[in-house]
Amino acid sequence: MARRKEIIVGVDMGGTSLRALVVNEENRILAVEKTPTKRDQDPENLIEDIAAEVEDAVESAGLRRNEAVDSSSGLVHAAPNLGWKDVRLGPKLSALLGVPVLVENDVNAGVVGEHALGAGRGVQELVGIFVGTGIGGGIISRGELYEGCRGAAGEIGHMVLEVDGPRCGCGKRGCAEALASRTAMEREVRAAIKEGAKSCVLDIMKERHKERMTSSIIVRALKNKDRVMRGVLRRTEYYLGILVASVVNLMDPECVVIGGGVAERLQEEFVGPIRKTARKYYLSQRDAARIKIVPAQLGDNAGALGAVVLARKRLHLAR
């Protein structure tokens, strides 16, 4: 087992669930705790939930709280899914736990996780695109997370693909997120049904008591050979292919990792068409096959494992 001071807890706080991993210096997961995110709470109470989740995870790993180490501190400028703005998450959580706390964007952490331990291992130039309720992205350049001059790099979901396209959650029109996220897919499915198309999607949602179309519902509808769902998925893959091509033309990465629930479940069935479209739109076709476009490998653990990798790196640099 690793030295006690090398034990790190990685926490992935999403709009749906809160996941804490206790990880040793060999990146072996010692314990996992998961609970639903109570988004209706104020920040103070939710931060207390995070602290409790960390303590439960540390206890499950057979450790004491003062043996868990993270690094740095941070301010959450905005977390729309939680209704947060300028919340001092790092300092407040650090005060509750009695250890230093690092705060990082969840998709950035997920991309770091895939680069260090998942689909992007061994490459120096990588772009991650995570398709979920929205579309998030992250960039690895020269082997390190690239954050830009304001820490705002990697907002791939808000690259405009269709100037007069659908309204995005950010307020603008035609963003990739408004065209190819799971939210966009649900919008298109509902519109098709409203126009008279036959689909089993809403029936599956009702059967599973879901108000929103989840990745598992998409997969179930595809297994039922739902024509509406298949058509919407093809459209989504096309737009994601255009998005990947734009990213490749800008960054020329060695690898593009496609993550999120749909990619995790469908793997090559989902990523293959994206790759095919992307290659058609590469400006430079020379050695195009060298650019790997692959599904993510770490699933729900990507963000928390990436947080561990970042914490360990920043902790060592601070010594």
ABEGO torsion letter per residue (X at the ends): XBBAAABBBBBBBBAABBBBBBBBAAGBBABBBBBBBBAABBAAAAAAAAAAAAAAAAAAAGBBAAABBBBEBBBBABBAAAGBBGBBAAAAAAAAAGBBBBBBBAAAAAAAAAAAABAABGBABBBBBBBBABBBBBBBBGGBBBAEAAGABGBAAABBABAABBBBAAGBBGBAAAAABAAAAAAAAAAAAAAGBBBAAAAAAAAAGBABBBAAAAAAAAAAGBAAAAAAAAAAAAAAAAAAAAAAAAAGBABBBBBEAAAAAAEAAAAAAAAAAAAAABABABGAAABBBBBBAAEAAAAAAAAAAAAAAAAAAAX
